[in-house]
Amino acid sequence: MTTMAKDMHGAGAMKDQGPGKAQPAGTPASDLLPDQTLVKWLRDMLLIREFEMRCAQSYQQAKIGGFCHLYTGQEAVAVGTIASVEHDDPIVTAYRDHGHALARGMSPAACMAEMYGKVTGCAKGKGGSMHMFDRPNWLFGGHGIVGAQTPLGTGLAFAARYEWEVLGASVDGGPAKKKVSLAYLGDGALNQGALHEAMNLAGLYSIPVIYIVENNGYSMGTAIDRGTTMAHDLRKKADAYGIRGEIIDGFDVVSLYDHFKPVVDWCRAEQRPAFIDLKTYRYLGHSMSDPQKYRTKDEVEAFKGKDSIDALASRLMSADSPRAKKRGGPILDEAALQALQAEVREEVRRAVDEAEAAPTPDAAELYTDVFLNPQPNLSPSGDYTHGSRNPLL
Amino acid sequence: MASANAVLSPHVDAILPRTRPPLPDFTAELPPFEAAPGRERLIQFREALREAMSEEMRRDKRVFLLGEEVAQYNGAYKISQGMLDEFGPKRIIDSPISENGFAGLAVGAAMYGLKPIIEFMSWSFSLVAADQILNNVPKMLYMSGGQWGCPVVFRGNDGAGGQLGSTHSWCVEGLYSNVPGVKIVIPSNPYDAKGLLKTAIRDYDPVFFLESERMLGDKAHVPEEEYYIPFGQAHLRREGGDCTLVSFGRPVNFCLEADAALRKDGIECDVLDMRTIRPLDIDSIIRSVRKTGRLVVVDQCWPFASVASEVITQVVERAFDWLDHQPLRVNTEDVPTPYAKNLEAEYLPNPAKIAAAVRRSLGR
């Protein structure tokens, strides 16, 4: 293991998280969840892993172009955090975004078709891997410039607060309610000015945004302590902006939920921001073109040893857990797990087949979706028009 | 003239909040630009801007104003004077000096369904927010495959002020008009400032609204009644058959001065105030060039790859055979903005340079 990995994920940092550690008060939040919710989490994580595996295959076959950043290893983060918020709480993320899209409920078919640049994709083939947008599921993108999505996440929560505080109704005229937004970022975004300006505004205006640092230890090939000060305790950065800071283990999705859900509840009730250093690890390279010379195979294998999917599967298959004892047997047996895996494999296989069969965007779509109110003479090279309806709308 | 009443997307209701006001009715006739002597309602450019924002904020609670010193200080240039008192601190919001942060906040808020007006004290400062305003604002609708627009109005002072030096004197229209996905509005007088800003706030797309510190105290007639000036329709300020003078923003006033001087020598120009750069009313320019055969474009940006270059290119592409002289442009000199008063005056377009260009075009 490199120094970085020991410091960030080894014995030191994880065991002694200091006074800011999110402590579940009394009953762990997950105890209130039905068994089926935990099974659903397992299914979602399996789906993301299978999806990314098939993305890698298609990328190697040159069926997917551009950059392609895979989520493998980090599945518990998207699944556990998204499970902690309401469906209409807005979320925004960076370019490693397939996991968030699937966890939020985007169909694998729409997600895969976007990777393929097909008209059935979530952005009609105009976005690509880094721009997964899903309006019905309140996913405000998939953003390509490191850190640039964090002011957006702040603005989403600002607007949600404005709804109940100023409008007294939702922007669509329905009842207003107290919301939070989730703004995901990688640890590589920690040193972007956009994040610090966003955090200052969130602290200043009391905006209920939760910045979730998916801390996988590397910004591309740079270990966190080579690029970020105070990497051993990122909560200090939140302190500077008057924002609640927490360190949460992102390897065990149940524990993640137990620690993260109370923070969400607090942010929602108090309408205050929070900043989470969420420890995770990516098994694959930064992108598909990364030879990974900055870390050892041993380090990667060590993290695979505490794989979040394995951990949840064995928890659900254990006969000794409190849940198992209560119901008189394990929640999941080997056959049920295999059935789940087969189901997910089939779903992703279908998504790939559909993406391959789907048509490419019509050339006429080049000049659509540039303006909502396209007027004559906006461009010397063509007239903007309205295009086909987005398949998700 | 092209119709400004747009044919809206059939999907627009799935994208924009249902509480939004409709687009203005542009078939209504505009009130007279000038009033009879004694009947004028003379107000300053800054007051016209304030009236536009206040009227739209009264209409639509989704609209808010955020920027440096807009609230408690009553506006660095007193544009928002009194608005905090009327609308309160939840809608007139002081921001720290943090352009990238608050521009990005506006992007998120607009996607969610609010209607932000973001004041840049100077467009020079927008450069530190370039990623948000050039990478996110104009591209959001496209890269989301038509799921989210980004209807923010960014407004503030553009162009050289009074001896503000090299970094504070930006004209951003040349740079920013290169990017598809935003509408760019640049009024030259109080009447237009009000009618165009109201249209900008009601529009469904992002708008960059370029004001000028040097014009904020200018007074002119602004009608009492509400009116909306459509984008993409130039205003023919003077009519003449000898040469077409095209400009936008503050230098329109220099063109009017040049034209007045030239008329004493019997030279009469069509003076076209473009009002908006995107959309660009090229049809009106072509119509005038077909009449005059001559074109001088006056632009307060640097010459290289400027709006003037674009106007001339489009005229050459579409009306080459109608030209009796090669088109000319009067830009700022191609150097960083100097401080010394005489050098700054030398650097900027002015009536003498414009008149000289018109004479050159006419061979007189």
Interface residues (C-beta under 8 A of the other chain):
Chain A: P90 V92 G121 C122 A123 K124 G125 K126 G127 H131 F133 D134 R135 F140 G141 H143 I145 A148 T150 P151 L152 G153 T154 G155 L156 A157 F158 A159 A160 Y162 E165 V166 L167 A169 V171 D172 G173 S181 G193 A194 E197 A198 N200 L201 L204 Y205 T368 D369 V370 F371 L372 N373 P374 Q375 P376 N377 L378 S379 P380 H386 G387 R389 N390 L392 L393
Chain B: A2 S3 A4 A6 V7 L8 S9 P10 H11 V12 A14 I15 L16 P17 R18 T19 L23 K61 R62 F64 K90 R91 I93 S95 P96 S98 N100 G101 F102 A103 G104 L105 A106 V107 G108 A109 A110 M111 Y112 G113 L114 D131 Q132 N135 N136 M140 L141 Y142 M143 S144 G145 G146 Q147 W148 G149 P151 P180 G181 K183 D203 Y204 D205 F231 G232 R278 P279 L280 D281 I282 D283 E310 T313 Q314 E317
